[in-house]
Amino acid sequence: VAQGAVLAVLDNERQLLAALESARATVGSREASLAQTRAAIAASRDEATAALARAEATAANAGRELDRVEELRRRGYAADQSYEQRRTIREEATREVERLRATLSRYGGDLDAQPDVVVARRALDAARADLARAEADVEKAYVRAPLAATVLSISVRPGEKPGAQGLMNIADIERMKAEVEIHQSQIGRIAVGAPAEVTAEALPRPLAGTVTRIGLEVGRQTVTDPSPAASTDARVVKVHVALAPDSAALARRFTNLQVTARIRMVAEP
């Protein structure tokens, strides 16, 4: 299997995909709401601009009409009542201009700085964050290969619940190694880089390798000699032997095979 390949799909996939679709729909709704808010504010600003222009024209006309009536009044051709009516009309027109200027001032500056647009944009940001979380959560439904490897065994089948053994065992069998138990009395004569030979009845020939790591703990042996006289509680240190490429090719089919290793030891002083 390639690295990242889907090895198993869990039963929560449908629920997570539904949550993902819901999050996508919410983002779409928030985007539409933001566009609608921007359009509404732009339209209101244009309407306020047009209304102000009309009010300014009306106020100018009212001013000119007041001046005309005032001149006629001064000459004695217009009554005081007519003059007061014209002055009232001009004052109302002036107040309307001031009101519309105040209204238009609310739409000044950048459109995205408008409070309603800011609120809509924040709602969209929150929806996008929820979408990103839903996209990440979908990955919880899939078990992917952590590396390019070979499936050695499968523990469960579709419809079964995984147990303590997990779903399957995979391994990179392009690189093989042997784990050797060395008696504590001999570990001092083992060095990293020492050549080793690994044998087993299942192998067509001895395998060559090199010591790559020496353990730091002394523990009980896991492999015992079937002889009745053999020690069953020997204290050993684990040593890792990396197999050469041609030897690794032969050992690929024998994962967990019990082997015997011979390691060239450092000469005693």
Summary of the structure (lengths in Angstrom):
residues: 269
radius of gyration: 43.6
end to end distance: 49.8
largest distance: 143.8
contacts: 700
relative contact order: 0.13
helix: 48%
strand: 20%
